[in-house]
Amino acid sequence: MKPLLIEGTPQTPSMRFDLNRGLLEIKGISIPENPVEFYKPLIEWLEQYISKPANKTKMNIHLEYFNTSSSKCFLEIFKKLEVIHKAKHNVVVNWYYVEDDEDMLAAGEDFESVLSIPFNIIETED
């Protein structure tokens, strides 16, 4: 599998998914016009990754803002990671939020409450 690299725009986050390192990263703002279409390459990549994941899979999410439609896509992404976790592979999600950003903190807590994978909520300064 090749790494998946997508450059960010003012409306979409950058995404980097590296099979060899087991590293998945999403950074930026997620308000794409069609979130299902935007996240489709990532979902398809994860479906392939599930069959042969790295020994450890780490997902780092650094979002400034995302819309409700994007949150549905994130939940689908997390569900794919749960499949890997339930197959006894090491999976962790790191949800980063800027201090005093109560909305991003609450969003991370909401995702954590419905998932069965290790989920760290990490405050940053910027």
Residue pairs with C-beta under 8 A, 6 or more apart in sequence:
1 19
1 45
1 48
1 49
1 52
2 19
3 16
3 17
3 18
3 19
3 20
4 15
4 16
4 17
4 41
4 42
4 45
5 15
5 16
5 17
6 12
6 14
6 15
6 16
6 41
6 42
7 14
8 14
8 15
8 27
8 28
8 29
10 29
11 29
11 31
11 32
11 33
12 28
12 29
12 30
12 31
12 32
12 38
13 26
13 27
13 28
13 29
13 30
13 63
14 25
14 26
14 27
14 28
15 25
15 26
15 27
15 42
16 23
16 24
16 25
17 23
17 24
17 25
17 42
17 45
17 46
17 49
18 24
19 49
19 54
20 54
21 54
22 53
22 54
22 55
22 56
22 57
22 58
23 58
23 60
24 57
24 58
24 59
24 60
25 59
25 60
25 61
25 62
26 59
26 60
26 61
26 62
26 63
27 60
27 61
27 62
27 63
28 62
28 63
28 64
29 63
29 64
29 65
29 66
30 63
30 65
30 66
30 67
30 70
31 65
31 66
31 67
31 70
32 38
32 39
32 69
32 70
35 67
35 69
35 70
35 72
35 73
36 69
36 73
38 73
39 70
39 73
39 76
39 77
42 77
43 73
43 76
43 77
43 80
46 77
46 80
46 81
47 80
49 57
49 80
49 84
50 80
50 83
50 84
50 87
53 84
53 87
53 89
54 89
55 89
55 90
56 89
56 90
56 91
56 92
57 81
57 84
57 89
57 90
57 91
57 92
58 91
58 92
58 93
58 94
59 77
59 81
59 91
59 92
59 93
59 94
60 94
60 96
61 74
61 93
61 94
61 95
61 96
62 96
62 124
63 96
63 97
63 104
64 98
64 104
65 103
65 104
66 74
66 107
71 107
74 111
75 111
75 114
78 93
78 111
78 115
78 117
81 91
81 93
81 117
82 91
82 115
82 116
82 117
84 91
85 91
85 116
85 117
85 118
86 116
91 117
91 118
92 117
92 118
92 119
92 120
93 111
93 115
93 117
93 118
93 119
93 120
94 120
94 122
95 107
95 108
95 111
95 112
95 119
95 120
95 121
95 122
96 122
96 123
96 124
97 104
97 105
97 107
97 108
97 121
97 122
97 123
97 124
98 104
98 123
98 124
98 125
98 126
99 123
99 124
99 125
105 121
105 123
108 119
108 121
109 121
111 119
112 119
112 121
